[in-house]
Amino acid sequence: MTVKQNLEFIKCNLCNSNSYKFERKLNGFTLVKCKNCGLVYVNPRPKPTNIVESYKNEKETEKIMKWYKNQEANKKPDNLRRINIIKEEISFKCKKSLKLLDLGCGDLFFLRLAKKENFDVFGLEIRKWAKHIARRYNISLYTKPLEECNIKENSFDVIHSDSVFEHLTNPKGVLKECYKILRRGANYDKCSKL
C-alpha cells in the first residue's frame, strides 16, 4: 500500500466546508486553512484505521517511550507552569483538590506532577503501554477514545490536552464531549495562558 492510499481528503471538521487553502507543511503533513471559518487542519490526513494501527506498533512504542523519558527534564518546567496556572486561575474555593482529566496523556508525566500537587488525576491514552505506567503510579486511566468512555456529565473541573487535537479524526466531537463532562460554574476565561 502506498502512502497516498493511506491518506484521505476531508472537509473542515468545524463548518463542513470543502473550501480551503494551503497553509504550510509541518512534519511531512500538509496544513490547510478553511476559507469559510479559518480552522487550520491536516489535509489530506492519515485514514483513521492507520492512526489507530500506528499506536499499536510495538517498534514505534519503544521509540516513543525512549523519547518521552528523554523529554521529562525538558517538559517539567512547562508542565509545572501549567499546573500552577490551573491552581491559581481555575480553582474552586470550596474544593480541596480539582478533578483533572488529561486527554492523550502519553507517559502520564503531566498527571504524575499534578498528582503531587494534590489534583485528583485521570488520564486518557489509547496506547496500551500507558496502562503499565498508570498502575505503577496509581492513576486512573481511560484507554478508549473519549466519545466511547461514557463519562458522566459534569465529572471534571479541568480538562488538559497538549498536542492531541491534531491527531483526532473528529476534534469537534471531542470538544463537545469535553464540554459535556466539564463541571459547570468554573471560570475558564484564563485558560489561554496554558
C-alpha positions as CSV (number, residue, x, y, z in Angstrom):
1,M,0.0,0.0,0.0
2,T,1.4,3.4,-0.9
3,V,1.5,6.5,1.3
4,K,-1.2,8.1,-0.8
5,Q,-3.5,5.1,-0.3
6,N,-3.2,5.7,3.5
7,L,-4.4,9.3,3.2
8,E,-7.8,10.7,2.8
9,F,-9.0,14.2,1.9
10,I,-11.6,15.6,4.3
11,K,-13.9,18.5,4.8
12,C,-13.5,21.1,7.6
13,N,-14.5,19.4,10.9
14,L,-15.8,22.7,12.2
15,C,-18.0,24.0,9.5
16,N,-18.1,21.1,7.0
17,S,-16.8,23.3,4.1
18,N,-14.7,21.7,1.4
19,S,-13.0,25.1,0.5
20,Y,-9.5,25.5,1.9
21,K,-6.1,27.0,1.0
22,F,-2.6,25.7,1.6
23,E,-1.2,27.0,4.9
24,R,2.2,25.2,5.3
25,K,4.0,21.9,5.6
26,L,4.7,20.5,9.1
27,N,6.5,17.3,9.9
28,G,5.7,15.9,6.5
29,F,2.0,16.8,6.6
30,T,0.1,19.5,4.7
31,L,-1.8,22.0,6.8
32,V,-4.7,23.8,5.1
33,K,-6.9,26.7,6.3
34,C,-10.6,26.6,5.8
35,K,-11.7,29.6,3.7
36,N,-15.1,29.6,5.5
37,C,-14.2,29.5,9.2
38,G,-10.4,29.7,9.4
39,L,-9.8,26.3,11.1
40,V,-6.3,25.0,10.3
41,Y,-6.1,21.2,9.9
42,V,-4.2,18.4,8.2
43,N,-5.5,17.6,4.7
44,P,-5.0,15.0,3.4
45,R,-4.8,13.2,6.7
46,P,-4.0,9.6,7.6
47,K,-7.0,7.3,7.5
48,P,-8.5,6.7,11.0
49,T,-7.6,3.0,10.8
50,N,-4.0,3.9,10.1
51,I,-3.8,6.3,13.0
52,V,-5.1,3.6,15.4
53,E,-2.7,1.0,14.0
54,S,0.2,3.3,14.4
55,Y,-0.5,3.4,18.2
56,K,-0.4,-0.4,18.3
57,N,3.0,-0.7,16.5
58,E,5.4,-2.2,19.1
59,K,8.6,-0.8,17.4
60,E,7.1,2.7,17.4
61,T,6.1,2.2,21.1
62,E,9.7,1.6,22.1
63,K,10.9,4.7,20.3
64,I,8.1,6.8,21.8
65,M,8.8,5.5,25.3
66,K,12.5,6.5,25.0
67,W,11.6,9.8,23.6
68,Y,9.2,10.5,26.5
69,K,11.8,9.5,29.0
70,N,14.4,11.8,27.4
71,Q,11.9,14.7,27.4
72,E,10.9,14.6,31.1
73,A,13.5,17.1,32.3
74,N,12.7,19.4,29.4
75,K,8.9,19.2,30.0
76,K,9.0,19.6,33.8
77,P,9.2,23.4,33.9
78,D,6.4,23.9,31.4
79,N,4.2,21.3,33.0
80,L,4.7,22.8,36.4
81,R,3.9,26.3,35.0
82,R,0.6,24.9,33.5
83,I,-0.3,23.2,36.8
84,N,0.3,26.5,38.7
85,I,-1.9,28.4,36.3
86,I,-4.6,25.9,36.8
87,K,-4.2,26.1,40.6
88,E,-4.3,29.9,40.6
89,E,-6.9,30.6,37.9
90,I,-9.3,27.7,37.8
91,S,-9.6,26.7,41.4
92,F,-12.8,26.3,43.3
93,K,-12.8,28.0,46.7
94,C,-14.9,25.3,48.2
95,K,-12.8,22.3,47.0
96,K,-9.6,21.0,48.3
97,S,-8.5,19.4,45.0
98,L,-9.5,19.7,41.4
99,K,-10.6,16.6,39.4
100,L,-8.4,16.8,36.3
101,L,-8.5,14.8,33.0
102,D,-5.5,14.8,30.7
103,L,-6.5,13.8,27.1
104,G,-3.7,12.0,25.3
105,C,-1.7,11.8,28.5
106,G,1.2,9.8,26.9
107,D,3.6,8.7,29.6
108,L,1.4,10.4,32.3
109,F,4.2,12.8,33.3
110,F,1.9,15.8,33.5
111,L,-0.5,13.7,35.6
112,R,2.3,12.5,37.9
113,L,3.3,16.1,38.6
114,A,-0.4,17.2,39.1
115,K,-0.9,14.3,41.5
116,K,2.0,15.6,43.6
117,E,0.2,18.9,43.7
118,N,-2.9,17.3,45.1
119,F,-5.0,17.1,42.0
120,D,-7.4,14.1,41.6
121,V,-6.0,12.9,38.3
122,F,-7.3,10.8,35.5
123,G,-5.8,10.2,32.1
124,L,-6.9,9.1,28.6
125,E,-4.4,7.4,26.4
126,I,-5.1,4.7,23.8
127,R,-1.6,3.4,23.7
128,K,-1.5,0.1,25.6
129,W,1.8,0.7,27.4
130,A,0.2,3.7,29.3
131,K,-1.7,1.2,31.4
132,H,1.5,-0.1,33.0
133,I,2.6,3.4,33.9
134,A,-0.9,4.2,35.3
135,R,-0.8,1.2,37.5
136,R,2.7,2.0,38.8
137,Y,1.6,5.5,39.8
138,N,-1.9,4.6,40.9
139,I,-3.6,6.8,38.3
140,S,-7.0,6.1,36.8
141,L,-6.8,5.7,33.0
142,Y,-9.3,5.6,30.2
143,T,-8.0,3.6,27.2
144,K,-10.6,4.3,24.6
145,P,-11.4,7.4,22.6
146,L,-13.2,10.0,24.8
147,E,-16.5,9.6,23.0
148,E,-16.5,5.9,23.9
149,C,-15.7,6.3,27.6
150,N,-19.2,7.0,28.8
151,I,-18.1,9.6,31.4
152,K,-20.9,11.2,33.4
153,E,-21.8,14.8,32.7
154,N,-20.1,17.4,35.0
155,S,-17.4,14.9,36.1
156,F,-14.2,17.1,35.8
157,D,-13.1,20.5,36.9
158,V,-10.3,20.7,34.4
159,I,-9.5,19.0,31.1
160,H,-5.9,19.4,29.9
161,S,-4.6,18.5,26.5
162,D,-1.3,19.1,24.9
163,S,-0.6,18.3,21.2
164,V,-3.6,16.0,20.8
165,F,-6.3,17.6,18.7
166,E,-4.2,17.5,15.5
167,H,-4.3,13.7,15.8
168,L,-8.1,13.4,16.2
169,T,-10.4,12.5,13.3
170,N,-13.3,14.4,14.9
171,P,-12.0,17.2,17.1
172,K,-15.4,18.9,17.1
173,G,-17.0,15.8,18.6
174,V,-14.3,15.6,21.2
175,L,-14.7,19.2,22.2
176,K,-18.5,18.7,22.5
177,E,-17.8,15.7,24.8
178,C,-15.3,17.8,26.8
179,Y,-18.0,20.4,27.3
180,K,-20.4,17.8,28.5
181,I,-18.1,16.3,31.1
182,L,-16.8,19.6,32.5
183,R,-18.4,20.7,35.7
184,R,-20.5,23.9,35.4
185,G,-19.7,27.0,37.3
186,A,-15.9,27.3,36.9
187,N,-14.2,30.3,35.5
188,Y,-12.4,29.1,32.4
189,D,-11.6,32.6,30.9
190,K,-7.9,32.4,31.7
191,C,-7.1,29.1,30.0
192,S,-5.4,30.8,27.2
193,K,-2.3,31.2,29.5
194,L,-1.8,27.5,29.3
